[in-house]
Amino acid sequence: MTLCQHHVPCPSAESNDRERALPRAQHPEQGWSLLCNGVLLFEDTGELLPNGQIIAPYRPAVGAA
């Protein structure tokens, strides 16, 4: 499924940099965005891919010395 029609296409949903795709719909009050590549990106950094695969949220290390 390709929603992106930019001259430089957004990364596919299967690529490692899929979060760099441009948003097509944003609902910050509900905590999610739909990206051009069909990925649902949640504010907690979790993702739902177009094929139904769930990517768990990741948390950056806080206060690493």
NORNOR-V31153 format. One record per pair of residues at least 24 apart in sequence whose C-alpha atoms are under 7 Angstrom apart, sorted by the first residue. I is the first residue (numbers start at 1). GAP is how many residues later the second one is. Records with the same first field share a line. If there is no record, write none. Layout:
I->GAP / GAP
//
This chain:
1->37
2->35
3->33 / 34 / 35
4->32 / 33
10->26 / 27
11->26
12->25
13->24 / 25 / 26 / 36
//
